[in-house]
Amino acid sequence: MSEMYIIRNQDHFYLSKQGEWVDGSDSHGLFRTAYKDEAINVKVELSVRDPHLRLTIVPGVLDEKGHLTLKGGEAIGPVIDQSPDGSFSSAATESADQAADHIAEDAMQPSDSCA
């Protein structure tokens, strides 16, 4: 087994080899590197392009078939939470809802600037 590093964003999506954010259901399509410094460099490059990203370098191991398993027993894929009304939503949906609520709250607050 060899150690690998992958990159996860704040919505629990993973960077793919094509540079897209995916749910991680296919671990073979994820960006991965055996070198932590290379993962850090990619993290910095992505953060410079989009300062709103909150990225985490996640260590994992490859089994003999090339499947990636995260250390610490974490599952690869988005976090699925059950809401109080019984429906399910992903972390990405919740983040979008929270952002919309935050924007609505900011629009309702009076401005301190003078015209």
Secondary structure as the mmCIF struct_conf table of DSSP 4:
data_model
#
loop_
_struct_conf.conf_type_id
_struct_conf.id
_struct_conf.beg_label_comp_id
_struct_conf.beg_label_asym_id
_struct_conf.beg_label_seq_id
_struct_conf.end_label_comp_id
_struct_conf.end_label_asym_id
_struct_conf.end_label_seq_id
STRN STRN1 SER A 2 ARG A 8
TURN_TY1_P TURN_TY1_P1 GLN A 10 ASP A 11
BEND BEND1 HIS A 12 HIS A 12
STRN STRN2 TYR A 14 LEU A 15
STRN STRN3 SER A 16 SER A 16
TURN_TY1_P TURN_TY1_P2 LYS A 17 GLN A 18
BEND BEND2 GLY A 19 GLY A 19
STRN STRN4 TRP A 21 VAL A 22
BEND BEND3 GLY A 24 SER A 25
HELX_RH_3T_P HELX_RH_3T_P1 SER A 27 GLY A 29
STRN STRN5 LEU A 30 LEU A 30
STRN STRN6 THR A 33 THR A 33
BEND BEND4 ALA A 34 ALA A 34
HELX_RH_AL_P HELX_RH_AL_P1 LYS A 36 ARG A 49
TURN_TY1_P TURN_TY1_P3 PRO A 51 HIS A 52
STRN STRN7 THR A 56 LEU A 62
TURN_TY1_P TURN_TY1_P4 GLU A 64 LYS A 65
BEND BEND5 GLY A 66 GLY A 66
STRN STRN8 LEU A 68 LEU A 70
HELX_RH_3T_P HELX_RH_3T_P2 LYS A 71 GLY A 73
HELX_LH_PP_P HELX_LH_PP_P1 GLU A 74 ALA A 75
BEND BEND6 ILE A 76 GLY A 77
STRN STRN9 ILE A 80 GLN A 82
TURN_TY1_P TURN_TY1_P5 PRO A 84 ASP A 85
BEND BEND7 GLY A 86 GLY A 86
STRN STRN10 PHE A 88 SER A 90
HELX_RH_AL_P HELX_RH_AL_P2 ALA A 91 MET A 108
BEND BEND8 GLN A 109 GLN A 109
HELX_LH_PP_P HELX_LH_PP_P2 PRO A 110 SER A 111
#
